[in-house]
Amino acid sequence: MEEIFRTNDLVKLSYIRHVLSEDGIEPFVLDEHTAMIDGRGPMVPIRVTVREDQADRARWLLREIDRD
């Protein structure tokens, strides 16, 4: 697995999942539940990973999304 994106923005995370899924890339989201542990919103960055052989394509698809 290779990390391709980090965000604290849940709307952006939803959009990232959609964009990757539309292209047949299955995103694996790490730290999503840990980030929400105290109920005030994401406190730690949520990491989006994909298979290593899909990382370059996934980064290209997400190239225009602002980074946190």
HTML snippet that shows the backbone in 3Dmol.js (N, CA, C, O; Angstrom):
<script src="https://3Dmol.org/build/3Dmol-min.js"></script>
<div id="view" style="width:600px;height:400px;position:relative"></div>
<script>
const pdb = `
ATOM      1  N   MET A   1       0.839  -1.173   0.000  1.00  0.00           N
ATOM      2  CA  MET A   1       0.000   0.000   0.000  1.00  0.00           C
ATOM      3  C   MET A   1       0.887   1.241   0.000  1.00  0.00           C
ATOM      4  O   MET A   1       1.955   1.265   0.611  1.00  0.00           O
ATOM      5  N   GLU A   2       0.420   2.260  -0.696  1.00  0.00           N
ATOM      6  CA  GLU A   2       1.173   3.510  -0.779  1.00  0.00           C
ATOM      7  C   GLU A   2       0.233   4.680  -0.486  1.00  0.00           C
ATOM      8  O   GLU A   2      -0.855   4.775  -1.055  1.00  0.00           O
ATOM      9  N   GLU A   3       0.665   5.556   0.399  1.00  0.00           N
ATOM     10  CA  GLU A   3      -0.140   6.723   0.742  1.00  0.00           C
ATOM     11  C   GLU A   3      -0.119   7.713  -0.416  1.00  0.00           C
ATOM     12  O   GLU A   3       0.933   8.027  -0.973  1.00  0.00           O
ATOM     13  N   ILE A   4      -1.314   8.199  -0.762  1.00  0.00           N
ATOM     14  CA  ILE A   4      -1.404   9.156  -1.868  1.00  0.00           C
ATOM     15  C   ILE A   4      -1.993  10.496  -1.446  1.00  0.00           C
ATOM     16  O   ILE A   4      -1.880  11.481  -2.177  1.00  0.00           O
ATOM     17  N   PHE A   5      -2.623  10.542  -0.269  1.00  0.00           N
ATOM     18  CA  PHE A   5      -3.278  11.784   0.144  1.00  0.00           C
ATOM     19  C   PHE A   5      -3.516  11.758   1.651  1.00  0.00           C
ATOM     20  O   PHE A   5      -3.732  10.700   2.241  1.00  0.00           O
ATOM     21  N   ARG A   6      -3.472  12.949   2.268  1.00  0.00           N
ATOM     22  CA  ARG A   6      -3.841  13.143   3.674  1.00  0.00           C
ATOM     23  C   ARG A   6      -4.799  14.309   3.756  1.00  0.00           C
ATOM     24  O   ARG A   6      -4.634  15.315   3.066  1.00  0.00           O
ATOM     25  N   THR A   7      -5.801  14.169   4.602  1.00  0.00           N
ATOM     26  CA  THR A   7      -6.756  15.263   4.764  1.00  0.00           C
ATOM     27  C   THR A   7      -7.457  15.170   6.110  1.00  0.00           C
ATOM     28  O   THR A   7      -7.556  14.096   6.703  1.00  0.00           O
ATOM     29  N   ASN A   8      -7.932  16.294   6.573  1.00  0.00           N
ATOM     30  CA  ASN A   8      -8.818  16.350   7.743  1.00  0.00           C
ATOM     31  C   ASN A   8     -10.226  16.725   7.310  1.00  0.00           C
ATOM     32  O   ASN A   8     -11.121  16.841   8.148  1.00  0.00           O
ATOM     33  N   ASP A   9     -10.430  16.913   6.032  1.00  0.00           N
ATOM     34  CA  ASP A   9     -11.699  17.370   5.467  1.00  0.00           C
ATOM     35  C   ASP A   9     -12.532  16.160   5.032  1.00  0.00           C
ATOM     36  O   ASP A   9     -12.174  15.463   4.082  1.00  0.00           O
ATOM     37  N   LEU A  10     -13.640  15.916   5.730  1.00  0.00           N
ATOM     38  CA  LEU A  10     -14.462  14.741   5.435  1.00  0.00           C
ATOM     39  C   LEU A  10     -15.164  14.842   4.080  1.00  0.00           C
ATOM     40  O   LEU A  10     -15.404  13.821   3.436  1.00  0.00           O
ATOM     41  N   VAL A  11     -15.490  16.040   3.647  1.00  0.00           N
ATOM     42  CA  VAL A  11     -16.107  16.221   2.324  1.00  0.00           C
ATOM     43  C   VAL A  11     -15.086  15.897   1.234  1.00  0.00           C
ATOM     44  O   VAL A  11     -15.398  15.213   0.259  1.00  0.00           O
ATOM     45  N   LYS A  12     -13.870  16.395   1.413  1.00  0.00           N
ATOM     46  CA  LYS A  12     -12.802  16.100   0.450  1.00  0.00           C
ATOM     47  C   LYS A  12     -12.524  14.595   0.414  1.00  0.00           C
ATOM     48  O   LYS A  12     -12.293  14.031  -0.656  1.00  0.00           O
ATOM     49  N   LEU A  13     -12.545  13.950   1.574  1.00  0.00           N
ATOM     50  CA  LEU A  13     -12.322  12.510   1.647  1.00  0.00           C
ATOM     51  C   LEU A  13     -13.393  11.761   0.851  1.00  0.00           C
ATOM     52  O   LEU A  13     -13.082  10.817   0.125  1.00  0.00           O
ATOM     53  N   SER A  14     -14.629  12.172   0.986  1.00  0.00           N
ATOM     54  CA  SER A  14     -15.715  11.547   0.239  1.00  0.00           C
ATOM     55  C   SER A  14     -15.501  11.713  -1.268  1.00  0.00           C
ATOM     56  O   SER A  14     -15.712  10.773  -2.035  1.00  0.00           O
ATOM     57  N   TYR A  15     -15.085  12.904  -1.685  1.00  0.00           N
ATOM     58  CA  TYR A  15     -14.839  13.169  -3.098  1.00  0.00           C
ATOM     59  C   TYR A  15     -13.675  12.312  -3.621  1.00  0.00           C
ATOM     60  O   TYR A  15     -13.742  11.773  -4.726  1.00  0.00           O
ATOM     61  N   ILE A  16     -12.634  12.197  -2.836  1.00  0.00           N
ATOM     62  CA  ILE A  16     -11.475  11.369  -3.220  1.00  0.00           C
ATOM     63  C   ILE A  16     -11.908   9.925  -3.423  1.00  0.00           C
ATOM     64  O   ILE A  16     -11.535   9.291  -4.410  1.00  0.00           O
ATOM     65  N   ARG A  17     -12.686   9.414  -2.498  1.00  0.00           N
ATOM     66  CA  ARG A  17     -13.190   8.041  -2.640  1.00  0.00           C
ATOM     67  C   ARG A  17     -13.980   7.885  -3.942  1.00  0.00           C
ATOM     68  O   ARG A  17     -13.820   6.898  -4.660  1.00  0.00           O
ATOM     69  N   HIS A  18     -14.818   8.854  -4.232  1.00  0.00           N
ATOM     70  CA  HIS A  18     -15.641   8.810  -5.446  1.00  0.00           C
ATOM     71  C   HIS A  18     -14.772   8.820  -6.705  1.00  0.00           C
ATOM     72  O   HIS A  18     -14.957   7.989  -7.595  1.00  0.00           O
ATOM     73  N   VAL A  19     -13.835   9.750  -6.779  1.00  0.00           N
ATOM     74  CA  VAL A  19     -12.973   9.879  -7.965  1.00  0.00           C
ATOM     75  C   VAL A  19     -12.190   8.593  -8.202  1.00  0.00           C
ATOM     76  O   VAL A  19     -12.115   8.111  -9.332  1.00  0.00           O
ATOM     77  N   LEU A  20     -11.612   8.040  -7.152  1.00  0.00           N
ATOM     78  CA  LEU A  20     -10.820   6.819  -7.305  1.00  0.00           C
ATOM     79  C   LEU A  20     -11.708   5.638  -7.695  1.00  0.00           C
ATOM     80  O   LEU A  20     -11.355   4.853  -8.575  1.00  0.00           O
ATOM     81  N   SER A  21     -12.846   5.516  -7.045  1.00  0.00           N
ATOM     82  CA  SER A  21     -13.757   4.402  -7.345  1.00  0.00           C
ATOM     83  C   SER A  21     -14.261   4.450  -8.776  1.00  0.00           C
ATOM     84  O   SER A  21     -14.400   3.412  -9.423  1.00  0.00           O
ATOM     85  N   GLU A  22     -14.538   5.650  -9.276  1.00  0.00           N
ATOM     86  CA  GLU A  22     -15.004   5.804 -10.655  1.00  0.00           C
ATOM     87  C   GLU A  22     -13.972   5.309 -11.666  1.00  0.00           C
ATOM     88  O   GLU A  22     -14.322   4.904 -12.774  1.00  0.00           O
ATOM     89  N   ASP A  23     -12.695   5.346 -11.275  1.00  0.00           N
ATOM     90  CA  ASP A  23     -11.626   4.892 -12.170  1.00  0.00           C
ATOM     91  C   ASP A  23     -11.223   3.447 -11.877  1.00  0.00           C
ATOM     92  O   ASP A  23     -10.261   2.944 -12.458  1.00  0.00           O
ATOM     93  N   GLY A  24     -11.948   2.777 -10.984  1.00  0.00           N
ATOM     94  CA  GLY A  24     -11.657   1.381 -10.676  1.00  0.00           C
ATOM     95  C   GLY A  24     -10.535   1.181  -9.673  1.00  0.00           C
ATOM     96  O   GLY A  24     -10.001   0.079  -9.551  1.00  0.00           O
ATOM     97  N   ILE A  25     -10.173   2.228  -8.958  1.00  0.00           N
ATOM     98  CA  ILE A  25      -9.118   2.139  -7.949  1.00  0.00           C
ATOM     99  C   ILE A  25      -9.782   2.062  -6.580  1.00  0.00           C
ATOM    100  O   ILE A  25     -10.575   2.932  -6.219  1.00  0.00           O
ATOM    101  N   GLU A  26      -9.457   1.024  -5.827  1.00  0.00           N
ATOM    102  CA  GLU A  26     -10.033   0.870  -4.495  1.00  0.00           C
ATOM    103  C   GLU A  26      -9.164   1.597  -3.467  1.00  0.00           C
ATOM    104  O   GLU A  26      -8.027   1.194  -3.222  1.00  0.00           O
ATOM    105  N   PRO A  27      -9.693   2.664  -2.868  1.00  0.00           N
ATOM    106  CA  PRO A  27      -8.923   3.364  -1.850  1.00  0.00           C
ATOM    107  C   PRO A  27      -9.051   2.657  -0.498  1.00  0.00           C
ATOM    108  O   PRO A  27     -10.110   2.130  -0.159  1.00  0.00           O
ATOM    109  N   PHE A  28      -7.971   2.656   0.255  1.00  0.00           N
ATOM    110  CA  PHE A  28      -7.963   2.145   1.616  1.00  0.00           C
ATOM    111  C   PHE A  28      -7.719   3.349   2.518  1.00  0.00           C
ATOM    112  O   PHE A  28      -6.680   4.003   2.427  1.00  0.00           O
ATOM    113  N   VAL A  29      -8.675   3.633   3.380  1.00  0.00           N
ATOM    114  CA  VAL A  29      -8.606   4.822   4.226  1.00  0.00           C
ATOM    115  C   VAL A  29      -8.140   4.405   5.619  1.00  0.00           C
ATOM    116  O   VAL A  29      -8.730   3.533   6.256  1.00  0.00           O
ATOM    117  N   LEU A  30      -7.075   5.045   6.069  1.00  0.00           N
ATOM    118  CA  LEU A  30      -6.492   4.744   7.374  1.00  0.00           C
ATOM    119  C   LEU A  30      -6.714   5.902   8.335  1.00  0.00           C
ATOM    120  O   LEU A  30      -6.697   7.064   7.930  1.00  0.00           O
ATOM    121  N   ASP A  31      -6.917   5.590   9.581  1.00  0.00           N
ATOM    122  CA  ASP A  31      -7.048   6.569  10.669  1.00  0.00           C
ATOM    123  C   ASP A  31      -8.370   7.314  10.657  1.00  0.00           C
ATOM    124  O   ASP A  31      -8.516   8.298  11.383  1.00  0.00           O
ATOM    125  N   GLU A  32      -9.330   6.887   9.865  1.00  0.00           N
ATOM    126  CA  GLU A  32     -10.602   7.607   9.808  1.00  0.00           C
ATOM    127  C   GLU A  32     -11.325   7.567  11.151  1.00  0.00           C
ATOM    128  O   GLU A  32     -11.848   8.586  11.602  1.00  0.00           O
ATOM    129  N   HIS A  33     -11.357   6.424  11.780  1.00  0.00           N
ATOM    130  CA  HIS A  33     -12.057   6.309  13.062  1.00  0.00           C
ATOM    131  C   HIS A  33     -11.236   6.910  14.198  1.00  0.00           C
ATOM    132  O   HIS A  33     -11.792   7.509  15.119  1.00  0.00           O
ATOM    133  N   THR A  34      -9.942   6.756  14.137  1.00  0.00           N
ATOM    134  CA  THR A  34      -9.067   7.348  15.147  1.00  0.00           C
ATOM    135  C   THR A  34      -9.168   8.861  15.117  1.00  0.00           C
ATOM    136  O   THR A  34      -9.143   9.502  16.168  1.00  0.00           O
ATOM    137  N   ALA A  35      -9.281   9.437  13.946  1.00  0.00           N
ATOM    138  CA  ALA A  35      -9.356  10.883  13.801  1.00  0.00           C
ATOM    139  C   ALA A  35     -10.609  11.448  14.456  1.00  0.00           C
ATOM    140  O   ALA A  35     -10.619  12.607  14.870  1.00  0.00           O
ATOM    141  N   MET A  36     -11.649  10.655  14.553  1.00  0.00           N
ATOM    142  CA  MET A  36     -12.933  11.127  15.073  1.00  0.00           C
ATOM    143  C   MET A  36     -13.182  10.690  16.514  1.00  0.00           C
ATOM    144  O   MET A  36     -14.314  10.783  16.990  1.00  0.00           O
ATOM    145  N   ILE A  37     -12.183  10.229  17.200  1.00  0.00           N
ATOM    146  CA  ILE A  37     -12.363   9.586  18.499  1.00  0.00           C
ATOM    147  C   ILE A  37     -13.013  10.478  19.556  1.00  0.00           C
ATOM    148  O   ILE A  37     -13.740   9.966  20.407  1.00  0.00           O
ATOM    149  N   ASP A  38     -12.781  11.771  19.535  1.00  0.00           N
ATOM    150  CA  ASP A  38     -13.359  12.609  20.594  1.00  0.00           C
ATOM    151  C   ASP A  38     -14.633  13.320  20.159  1.00  0.00           C
ATOM    152  O   ASP A  38     -15.210  14.071  20.946  1.00  0.00           O
ATOM    153  N   GLY A  39     -15.085  13.106  18.932  1.00  0.00           N
ATOM    154  CA  GLY A  39     -16.351  13.651  18.480  1.00  0.00           C
ATOM    155  C   GLY A  39     -16.331  15.095  18.010  1.00  0.00           C
ATOM    156  O   GLY A  39     -17.375  15.625  17.628  1.00  0.00           O
ATOM    157  N   ARG A  40     -15.177  15.746  18.026  1.00  0.00           N
ATOM    158  CA  ARG A  40     -15.091  17.148  17.602  1.00  0.00           C
ATOM    159  C   ARG A  40     -14.673  17.297  16.152  1.00  0.00           C
ATOM    160  O   ARG A  40     -14.459  18.418  15.691  1.00  0.00           O
ATOM    161  N   GLY A  41     -14.556  16.235  15.444  1.00  0.00           N
ATOM    162  CA  GLY A  41     -14.074  16.309  14.065  1.00  0.00           C
ATOM    163  C   GLY A  41     -12.683  15.725  13.985  1.00  0.00           C
ATOM    164  O   GLY A  41     -12.093  15.379  15.009  1.00  0.00           O
ATOM    165  N   PRO A  42     -12.160  15.613  12.800  1.00  0.00           N
ATOM    166  CA  PRO A  42     -10.847  14.987  12.617  1.00  0.00           C
ATOM    167  C   PRO A  42      -9.732  15.736  13.349  1.00  0.00           C
ATOM    168  O   PRO A  42      -9.512  16.925  13.119  1.00  0.00           O
ATOM    169  N   MET A  43      -9.045  15.030  14.220  1.00  0.00           N
ATOM    170  CA  MET A  43      -7.950  15.623  14.985  1.00  0.00           C
ATOM    171  C   MET A  43      -6.578  15.216  14.430  1.00  0.00           C
ATOM    172  O   MET A  43      -5.586  15.909  14.654  1.00  0.00           O
ATOM    173  N   VAL A  44      -6.528  14.119  13.723  1.00  0.00           N
ATOM    174  CA  VAL A  44      -5.287  13.668  13.083  1.00  0.00           C
ATOM    175  C   VAL A  44      -5.591  13.492  11.598  1.00  0.00           C
ATOM    176  O   VAL A  44      -6.733  13.220  11.230  1.00  0.00           O
ATOM    177  N   PRO A  45      -4.598  13.643  10.757  1.00  0.00           N
ATOM    178  CA  PRO A  45      -4.847  13.481   9.312  1.00  0.00           C
ATOM    179  C   PRO A  45      -5.342  12.074   8.972  1.00  0.00           C
ATOM    180  O   PRO A  45      -4.840  11.078   9.493  1.00  0.00           O
ATOM    181  N   ILE A  46      -6.315  12.018   8.107  1.00  0.00           N
ATOM    182  CA  ILE A  46      -6.827  10.752   7.589  1.00  0.00           C
ATOM    183  C   ILE A  46      -6.027  10.447   6.329  1.00  0.00           C
ATOM    184  O   ILE A  46      -5.931  11.281   5.429  1.00  0.00           O
ATOM    185  N   ARG A  47      -5.458   9.252   6.269  1.00  0.00           N
ATOM    186  CA  ARG A  47      -4.594   8.881   5.153  1.00  0.00           C
ATOM    187  C   ARG A  47      -5.347   8.015   4.143  1.00  0.00           C
ATOM    188  O   ARG A  47      -6.084   7.102   4.514  1.00  0.00           O
ATOM    189  N   VAL A  48      -5.150   8.317   2.882  1.00  0.00           N
ATOM    190  CA  VAL A  48      -5.729   7.533   1.791  1.00  0.00           C
ATOM    191  C   VAL A  48      -4.587   6.786   1.122  1.00  0.00           C
ATOM    192  O   VAL A  48      -3.600   7.389   0.701  1.00  0.00           O
ATOM    193  N   THR A  49      -4.728   5.477   1.029  1.00  0.00           N
ATOM    194  CA  THR A  49      -3.706   4.655   0.387  1.00  0.00           C
ATOM    195  C   THR A  49      -4.351   3.836  -0.732  1.00  0.00           C
ATOM    196  O   THR A  49      -5.561   3.611  -0.757  1.00  0.00           O
ATOM    197  N   VAL A  50      -3.499   3.403  -1.648  1.00  0.00           N
ATOM    198  CA  VAL A  50      -3.925   2.520  -2.740  1.00  0.00           C
ATOM    199  C   VAL A  50      -2.828   1.489  -2.958  1.00  0.00           C
ATOM    200  O   VAL A  50      -1.742   1.590  -2.388  1.00  0.00           O
ATOM    201  N   ARG A  51      -3.121   0.505  -3.782  1.00  0.00           N
ATOM    202  CA  ARG A  51      -2.079  -0.473  -4.131  1.00  0.00           C
ATOM    203  C   ARG A  51      -0.936   0.254  -4.836  1.00  0.00           C
ATOM    204  O   ARG A  51      -1.160   1.223  -5.560  1.00  0.00           O
ATOM    205  N   GLU A  52       0.266  -0.214  -4.621  1.00  0.00           N
ATOM    206  CA  GLU A  52       1.446   0.445  -5.190  1.00  0.00           C
ATOM    207  C   GLU A  52       1.376   0.575  -6.703  1.00  0.00           C
ATOM    208  O   GLU A  52       1.805   1.590  -7.252  1.00  0.00           O
ATOM    209  N   ASP A  53       0.843  -0.431  -7.388  1.00  0.00           N
ATOM    210  CA  ASP A  53       0.780  -0.376  -8.851  1.00  0.00           C
ATOM    211  C   ASP A  53      -0.267   0.619  -9.363  1.00  0.00           C
ATOM    212  O   ASP A  53      -0.315   0.893 -10.562  1.00  0.00           O
ATOM    213  N   GLN A  54      -1.103   1.162  -8.476  1.00  0.00           N
ATOM    214  CA  GLN A  54      -2.120   2.137  -8.868  1.00  0.00           C
ATOM    215  C   GLN A  54      -1.812   3.542  -8.348  1.00  0.00           C
ATOM    216  O   GLN A  54      -2.563   4.478  -8.622  1.00  0.00           O
ATOM    217  N   ALA A  55      -0.734   3.698  -7.612  1.00  0.00           N
ATOM    218  CA  ALA A  55      -0.425   4.968  -6.945  1.00  0.00           C
ATOM    219  C   ALA A  55      -0.222   6.122  -7.930  1.00  0.00           C
ATOM    220  O   ALA A  55      -0.761   7.209  -7.719  1.00  0.00           O
ATOM    221  N   ASP A  56       0.532   5.909  -8.982  1.00  0.00           N
ATOM    222  CA  ASP A  56       0.780   6.993  -9.942  1.00  0.00           C
ATOM    223  C   ASP A  56      -0.516   7.455 -10.602  1.00  0.00           C
ATOM    224  O   ASP A  56      -0.748   8.656 -10.744  1.00  0.00           O
ATOM    225  N   ARG A  57      -1.347   6.522 -10.999  1.00  0.00           N
ATOM    226  CA  ARG A  57      -2.633   6.871 -11.619  1.00  0.00           C
ATOM    227  C   ARG A  57      -3.523   7.617 -10.609  1.00  0.00           C
ATOM    228  O   ARG A  57      -4.164   8.606 -10.965  1.00  0.00           O
ATOM    229  N   ALA A  58      -3.563   7.157  -9.381  1.00  0.00           N
ATOM    230  CA  ALA A  58      -4.389   7.791  -8.354  1.00  0.00           C
ATOM    231  C   ALA A  58      -3.920   9.221  -8.088  1.00  0.00           C
ATOM    232  O   ALA A  58      -4.743  10.128  -7.961  1.00  0.00           O
ATOM    233  N   ARG A  59      -2.617   9.428  -8.005  1.00  0.00           N
ATOM    234  CA  ARG A  59      -2.087  10.786  -7.803  1.00  0.00           C
ATOM    235  C   ARG A  59      -2.459  11.693  -8.976  1.00  0.00           C
ATOM    236  O   ARG A  59      -2.795  12.862  -8.788  1.00  0.00           O
ATOM    237  N   TRP A  60      -2.396  11.147 -10.167  1.00  0.00           N
ATOM    238  CA  TRP A  60      -2.759  11.937 -11.343  1.00  0.00           C
ATOM    239  C   TRP A  60      -4.236  12.335 -11.279  1.00  0.00           C
ATOM    240  O   TRP A  60      -4.581  13.477 -11.581  1.00  0.00           O
ATOM    241  N   LEU A  61      -5.096  11.415 -10.893  1.00  0.00           N
ATOM    242  CA  LEU A  61      -6.525  11.711 -10.793  1.00  0.00           C
ATOM    243  C   LEU A  61      -6.816  12.778  -9.745  1.00  0.00           C
ATOM    244  O   LEU A  61      -7.760  13.555  -9.888  1.00  0.00           O
ATOM    245  N   LEU A  62      -6.006  12.813  -8.697  1.00  0.00           N
ATOM    246  CA  LEU A  62      -6.241  13.741  -7.586  1.00  0.00           C
ATOM    247  C   LEU A  62      -5.382  14.999  -7.672  1.00  0.00           C
ATOM    248  O   LEU A  62      -5.326  15.769  -6.714  1.00  0.00           O
ATOM    249  N   ARG A  63      -4.723  15.216  -8.780  1.00  0.00           N
ATOM    250  CA  ARG A  63      -3.743  16.299  -8.914  1.00  0.00           C
ATOM    251  C   ARG A  63      -4.326  17.692  -8.672  1.00  0.00           C
ATOM    252  O   ARG A  63      -3.602  18.589  -8.240  1.00  0.00           O
ATOM    253  N   GLU A  64      -5.598  17.889  -8.937  1.00  0.00           N
ATOM    254  CA  GLU A  64      -6.191  19.218  -8.804  1.00  0.00           C
ATOM    255  C   GLU A  64      -6.882  19.455  -7.462  1.00  0.00           C
ATOM    256  O   GLU A  64      -7.406  20.543  -7.219  1.00  0.00           O
ATOM    257  N   ILE A  65      -6.887  18.462  -6.603  1.00  0.00           N
ATOM    258  CA  ILE A  65      -7.505  18.634  -5.299  1.00  0.00           C
ATOM    259  C   ILE A  65      -6.497  19.307  -4.369  1.00  0.00           C
ATOM    260  O   ILE A  65      -5.350  18.874  -4.259  1.00  0.00           O
ATOM    261  N   ASP A  66      -6.938  20.363  -3.710  1.00  0.00           N
ATOM    262  CA  ASP A  66      -6.066  21.077  -2.765  1.00  0.00           C
ATOM    263  C   ASP A  66      -5.657  20.167  -1.627  1.00  0.00           C
ATOM    264  O   ASP A  66      -6.460  19.392  -1.106  1.00  0.00           O
ATOM    265  N   ARG A  67      -4.408  20.274  -1.255  1.00  0.00           N
ATOM    266  CA  ARG A  67      -3.897  19.507  -0.106  1.00  0.00           C
ATOM    267  C   ARG A  67      -4.132  20.315   1.164  1.00  0.00           C
ATOM    268  O   ARG A  67      -4.157  21.546   1.139  1.00  0.00           O
ATOM    269  N   ASP A  68      -4.305  19.602   2.273  1.00  0.00           N
ATOM    270  CA  ASP A  68      -4.457  20.285   3.585  1.00  0.00           C
ATOM    271  C   ASP A  68      -3.174  20.959   3.975  1.00  0.00           C
ATOM    272  O   ASP A  68      -3.101  21.580   5.035  1.00  0.00           O
TER     273      ASP A  68
END
`;
const viewer = $3Dmol.createViewer("view");
viewer.addModel(pdb, "pdb");
viewer.setStyle({}, {cartoon: {color: "spectrum"}});
viewer.zoomTo();
viewer.render();
</script>
